[in-house]
Amino acid sequence: MAVGLVVLVALGLVGWFSPLLSVRTVRVDGLTAVPEAQVLDALQVPDGLSMLRIDTTAMAQRVSELPKVRSVRVQRVFPSSVRVTVEERVPVLYFDSPQGPHLLDCDSVEFAIEPAPPGVPVLLTANPSGADPVTKAAIAVITAVPPGLRLQVGQVAARSVSDIALELRDGRTVLWGGVGDSVRKAAVVEPLLTQDGKVFDVSSPNLVTVK
C-alpha cells in the first residue's frame, strides 16, 4: 500500500508540474456577436502550465466582463483542452440617444451602443436607462409578451411602471398596463387581437376591451 501511495503522489506531482498536461486546444461555443478573438484574449490561457493548475474561475470571470457576455462556463477537458461555453446578451429593447442606439437585454443591462438587430422594438420613455424603474418595467413586459406577438411590436411606450403600451407595426396598440398579471395578459392578448379594432386593452386581463 505504501508503494502504491508513493506512486500516486509521484503521478500527481508529474501532472501538477509537467507541461505534458498543458493546454493545447481551446474550444469556444455559443458565439454569434462576440468575436472569438476577444474571448481568447480575455481567457489568457497560460502557456505551458499544467491543466491541473489553470484557474478556470478566474478565466471565466475575465470573459464575463466582456459587455456582450451574459454568462460563461470554463471547463477542463482532459488531457489537454479547455471548453468555453458562452451565453451572449440578446437585445429585447433599445432606446435612441445622441450617442446612438443603446441595446438593453432581459436583465436591463445596457451592453452596447450600436444599431439594433431587425425586429427589436424601440423604447419610448422619459428617462431610459438600465437603472430606470420604468425601463425595467418595460423590459419585464416585453419579455412576458408571447414570442409571436413580440415580433409584431415596433415600439414600447412606457409612461410609468403601470402605464406601458405596445405599438404594433401594423398601427394597432395594446394597452398592457403594468407588469402585474403578465402571465394572464399574455394568455388573453393573442385571441383578443383576432378581433377588429385599433386599441386592445389587457391592462385588466379579466375585463379586456377593444376599441
Residue pairs with C-beta under 8 A, 6 or more apart in sequence:
14 20
15 21
15 50
15 51
15 52
16 50
16 52
16 53
17 50
18 50
19 48
19 49
19 50
21 50
21 51
21 52
21 78
21 79
21 80
22 47
22 48
22 49
22 50
22 51
22 80
23 45
23 46
23 49
23 51
23 54
23 80
23 81
23 82
24 80
24 81
25 80
25 81
25 82
26 40
26 43
26 45
26 81
26 82
26 84
27 77
27 81
27 82
27 83
27 84
28 36
28 39
28 40
28 84
28 86
29 83
29 84
29 85
29 86
30 85
30 86
30 87
30 88
31 39
31 86
31 88
32 88
33 68
33 88
34 66
34 68
34 69
34 86
34 88
38 66
39 63
39 66
39 69
39 84
39 86
42 59
42 62
42 63
42 65
42 66
43 59
43 62
43 63
43 74
43 82
43 84
44 59
44 62
45 54
45 59
45 82
46 53
46 54
51 76
51 78
51 79
51 80
54 76
54 82
56 74
56 75
56 76
56 82
57 74
59 74
59 82
59 84
60 72
60 73
60 74
63 69
63 72
63 74
63 84
63 86
64 71
64 72
67 89
67 111
67 112
68 88
68 89
68 111
68 112
69 86
69 87
69 88
69 89
70 87
70 88
70 89
70 90
70 105
70 107
70 109
71 86
71 87
72 84
72 85
72 86
72 87
73 84
73 85
74 82
74 83
74 84
75 82
75 83
75 84
75 85
76 82
77 83
89 103
89 105
89 107
89 109
89 111
89 112
90 105
90 106
91 103
91 104
91 105
91 111
91 112
91 116
91 117
91 120
92 104
92 105
92 106
92 120
92 139
92 142
92 143
93 104
93 120
93 121
93 122
93 123
93 138
93 139
93 142
93 156
94 101
94 102
94 103
94 104
94 116
94 120
94 121
94 122
94 123
95 101
95 102
95 104
95 122
95 123
95 124
95 125
95 128
95 135
96 102
96 122
97 113
97 128
99 113
100 113
100 114
100 115
101 113
101 114
101 115
101 116
101 122
102 110
102 112
102 113
102 128
103 110
103 111
103 112
103 113
103 114
103 116
103 120
104 110
104 111
104 123
104 130
104 135
104 139
105 111
106 139
106 143
108 130
108 131
108 135
108 136
108 139
109 130
110 129
110 130
116 122
119 151
121 142
121 150
121 153
121 154
121 155
121 156
121 166
122 154
122 155
122 156
123 135
123 138
123 155
123 156
123 158
124 155
124 156
124 157
124 158
125 132
125 134
125 135
125 138
125 157
125 158
125 159
126 134
126 159
127 134
127 135
128 135
129 135
130 136
133 161
134 158
134 159
134 160
134 161
135 158
137 158
137 161
137 162
137 164
137 178
137 179
138 156
138 158
138 164
140 179
140 182
141 156
141 158
141 164
141 166
141 176
141 178
141 179
141 182
142 150
142 153
142 156
142 166
144 179
144 182
144 183
144 185
144 186
145 153
145 166
145 176
145 186
145 189
146 186
146 189
146 190
148 190
149 166
149 174
149 189
149 190
149 193
152 168
152 169
152 170
153 166
153 167
153 168
153 169
154 167
154 168
154 169
155 166
155 167
156 164
156 165
156 166
156 167
157 164
157 165
157 166
157 167
158 164
158 165
161 178
161 179
162 177
162 178
163 177
163 178
164 176
164 177
164 178
165 173
165 174
165 175
165 176
166 173
166 174
166 176
167 173
168 174
171 198
172 193
172 197
172 198
172 199
172 200
173 198
173 199
173 200
174 189
174 193
174 200
174 201
174 202
175 199
175 200
175 201
175 202
175 203
176 182
176 185
176 202
176 203
177 185
177 202
177 203
177 204
178 203
181 205
184 205
184 206
185 202
185 203
185 205
187 205
188 202
188 205
188 208
189 200
189 202
192 200
192 202
192 208
192 210
193 200
195 210
196 210
197 210
197 211
198 211
199 210
199 211
200 208
200 209
200 210
201 208
201 209
201 210
201 211
202 208
